[in-house]
């Protein structure tokens, strides 16, 4: 159960408070380096699991949890320090709360679990979220390299895609519930 891919995912989860501590101490280069390392482990854990046929149920839950934890935590922190507009945090956080609440509601009402498959829109949203956060951390480290508009543009696209993906997930959940035998 605690194989190499799952260990890498756990390292990514452990990187979250380390990144926050680096930001609090204004060690922006370290925060950026830890974020990049977390991104590398995200790519490696899945690839290693596929190559070595060591996929686990635990990993299928931990991986998206690590991604969401990293993205939401950084969005909150960077919004609080004024590096990310609050409206972006609001859209992304609202979508995650709506999807989680909807999933739990469907589970409690039906007693059945739903297999969650990410949509392509959701995957692109995650890509733009991570890219925007990475650029934001880089710009904290090397101010003036690019304008802050780049962060807002990347995260604005991420917020739009996140909202669309949220609508898709809600539609999927409602369709699943309606199609169930009564």
C-alpha positions in Angstrom: 0.0 0.0 0.0 2.8 2.4 0.8 4.7 2.0 -2.5 6.9 4.5 -4.3 4.0 6.4 -6.1 2.0 6.7 -2.9 5.1 7.9 -1.0 5.7 10.6 -3.6 2.1 11.7 -3.2 2.5 11.9 0.6 5.7 14.0 0.0 3.6 16.3 -2.1 1.1 16.7 0.7 4.0 17.3 3.2 5.2 20.1 0.8 2.0 22.1 1.4 2.9 23.4 4.8 6.6 23.7 3.8 5.6 26.0 1.0 3.4 28.1 3.3 6.2 28.4 5.8 8.5 29.5 3.1 6.0 32.1 2.0 5.5 33.3 5.6 9.3 33.8 5.9 9.4 35.5 2.5 11.7 32.8 1.1 10.0 33.1 -2.2 12.7 31.2 -4.1 12.3 28.2 -1.7 8.5 28.4 -2.0 8.8 28.3 -5.8 11.4 25.4 -5.7 9.1 23.4 -3.4 6.2 24.0 -5.7 8.1 22.8 -8.7 9.3 19.8 -6.7 5.6 19.1 -5.8 4.7 19.3 -9.5 7.5 16.9 -10.5 6.3 14.4 -7.9 2.8 14.8 -9.3 4.0 13.7 -12.7 6.2 11.0 -11.4 3.8 9.2 -9.1 1.3 8.5 -11.8 3.9 7.5 -14.3 5.7 5.2 -11.9 2.4 3.6 -10.9 1.5 2.9 -14.5 5.0 1.7 -15.5 5.3 -0.6 -12.5 1.6 -1.6 -12.3 1.5 -0.4 -8.7 -1.7 1.6 -8.8 -3.7 1.4 -5.6 -7.1 2.5 -4.4 -5.3 4.6 -1.7 -3.3 6.4 -4.5 -6.5 7.1 -6.5 -7.8 9.1 -3.5 -4.5 10.6 -2.3 -3.4 12.0 -5.7 -6.4 14.3 -6.3 -6.5 15.2 -2.6 -2.8 16.3 -2.8 -3.6 18.4 -5.9 -6.6 20.0 -4.4 -4.9 20.6 -1.1 -1.9 22.3 -2.8 -4.1 24.5 -5.1 -6.7 25.6 -2.6 -4.1 26.2 0.2 -2.0 28.4 -2.1 -5.0 30.2 -3.6 -6.1 31.1 0.0 -2.6 32.2 1.1 -1.8 34.1 -2.1 -5.3 35.8 -2.0 -4.7 36.9 1.6 -1.4 38.5 0.7 -2.9 40.2 -2.4 -1.0 38.2 -5.0 -4.2 36.5 -6.4 -7.5 38.3 -6.8 -10.2 37.0 -4.4 -12.7 36.5 -7.2 -10.5 33.7 -8.5 -10.3 32.0 -5.1 -14.1 32.4 -4.8 -14.9 30.7 -8.1 -12.5 27.8 -7.6 -13.3 27.2 -4.0 -17.1 27.4 -4.6 -16.8 24.8 -7.4 -14.9 22.4 -5.1 -17.4 22.9 -2.3 -20.4 22.4 -4.6 -18.9 19.2 -6.1 -18.0 17.8 -2.7 -21.3 18.6 -1.2 -23.1 17.2 -4.2 -21.1 14.0 -4.1 -21.8 13.5 -0.4 -25.5 14.3 -0.8 -25.9 11.8 -3.6 -24.0 9.2 -1.5 -26.2 9.7 1.5 -29.4 9.8 -0.5 -28.7 6.8 -2.6 -26.2 4.8 -0.5 -24.1 4.3 -3.6 -20.7 5.7 -4.6 -20.2 7.4 -7.9 -17.1 6.8 -9.9 -15.6 10.2 -10.4 -13.9 10.7 -13.8 -12.3 14.0 -14.4 -13.5 15.8 -17.5 -11.1 17.3 -20.0 -12.4 20.7 -19.0 -11.5 19.9 -15.4 -8.0 18.7 -16.4 -7.4 21.9 -18.3 -8.7 23.9 -15.4 -6.2 22.2 -13.0 -3.4 22.8 -15.5 -4.2 26.5 -15.6 -4.6 26.7 -11.8 -1.2 25.1 -11.3 0.5 27.2 -14.1 -1.0 30.4 -12.7 0.1 29.6 -9.1 3.6 28.6 -10.4 3.9 31.9 -12.2 2.6 33.8 -9.2 5.2 32.2 -6.9 7.9 32.9 -9.5 7.0 36.5 -9.7 7.1 36.8 -5.9 10.7 35.5 -6.1 11.7 37.6 -9.2 9.4 40.6 -9.1 9.1 42.7 -12.3 10.0 39.8 -14.6 6.5 39.7 -16.1 3.5 41.8 -15.3 1.0 40.7 -12.7 -1.5 40.5 -15.5 0.0 37.1 -16.5 -1.0 35.6 -13.2 -4.5 37.1 -13.5 -4.9 35.9 -17.1 -3.8 32.4 -16.3 -5.9 32.1 -13.2 -8.8 33.9 -14.9 -8.8 31.2 -17.6 -8.5 28.6 -14.8 -11.5 30.1 -13.0 -13.6 30.1 -16.1 -12.7 26.5 -16.9 -13.3 25.5 -13.3 -16.8 27.0 -13.4 -17.6 25.1 -16.6 -16.1 21.8 -15.2 -18.2 22.3 -12.1 -21.3 22.6 -14.2 -20.4 19.4 -16.0 -19.8 17.6 -12.7 -23.2 18.7 -11.4 -24.9 17.7 -14.6 -23.2 14.3 -14.4 -24.2 13.8 -10.8 -27.8 14.7 -11.5 -27.9 12.5 -14.6 -26.5 9.6 -12.7 -29.0 10.0 -9.9 -31.9 10.3 -12.4 -30.8 7.2 -14.4 -30.6 5.0 -11.3 -33.2 2.3 -11.0 -35.7 3.2 -8.2 
